[in-house]
């Protein structure tokens, strides 16, 4: 049997798929850790909205927003939706960098992100 490109295509595709799956394996999360995302930049006075996931459905979590370098911190209670997602919004009142974090009952950060306000 003569080996042509067409005869090798299924084997090449299977090999390529295997390489893609192996390369993406380190990015898969087996432990379903909580996460939080939002804008990296938000103008002063404009609402910034953050979203997160992998929280216990219906659970109440604390969101701690800290203006870095100022000592100004606010805390808000947020309830997780039935699918384990959360949503939180705040309005930066001054220019600077803010850390937005979900904290557990002991005050430990379990998910966080930063936003710069200009």
ZINORZI-V605720 format. One record per residue. N is the residue number from 1. SS is DSSP state (h for helix, s for strand, l for the rest). PHI is phi in whole degrees, -180 to 180 (* if undefined). Layout:
n = {N;N}
ss = {SS;SS}
phi = {PHI;PHI}
This chain:
n = {1;2;3;4;5;6;7;8;9;10;11;12;13;14;15;16;17;18;19;20;21;22;23;24;25;26;27;28;29;30;31;32;33;34;35;36;37;38;39;40;41;42;43;44;45;46;47;48;49;50;51;52;53;54;55;56;57;58;59;60;61;62;63;64;65;66;67;68;69;70;71;72;73;74;75;76;77;78;79;80;81;82;83;84;85;86;87;88;89;90;91;92;93;94;95;96;97;98;99;100;101;102;103;104;105;106;107;108;109;110;111;112;113;114;115;116;117;118}
ss = {l;l;l;l;h;h;h;h;h;h;h;h;h;h;h;h;h;h;h;h;h;h;h;h;h;h;h;l;l;l;l;l;l;l;s;s;s;s;l;l;s;s;l;l;l;l;s;s;s;s;s;s;s;l;l;l;l;l;l;s;s;s;s;s;s;s;s;l;l;l;l;s;s;s;s;s;s;s;s;l;l;l;l;l;l;s;s;s;s;s;s;l;l;l;l;s;s;s;s;s;s;s;s;l;l;l;l;l;s;s;s;s;s;s;s;s;s;l}
phi = {*;-85;-89;-112;-60;-65;-70;-90;-56;-60;-68;-67;-65;-64;-65;-63;-61;-61;-64;-64;-64;-66;-68;-88;-57;-64;-91;-78;-106;-81;-97;51;-65;-60;-138;-145;-135;-174;-68;-86;-136;-144;-64;-58;85;-111;-62;-110;-111;-120;-133;-148;-156;69;-100;-64;-53;79;-75;-103;-123;-103;-109;-110;-111;-122;-83;-61;82;-115;83;-80;-136;-124;-130;-137;-89;-132;-98;-74;-70;-56;-94;86;-95;-132;-139;-147;-135;-147;-112;-64;-97;-139;-69;149;-104;-116;-102;-113;-134;-93;-118;-85;-65;-94;92;-79;-68;-112;-162;-157;-154;-120;-137;-103;-112;-125}
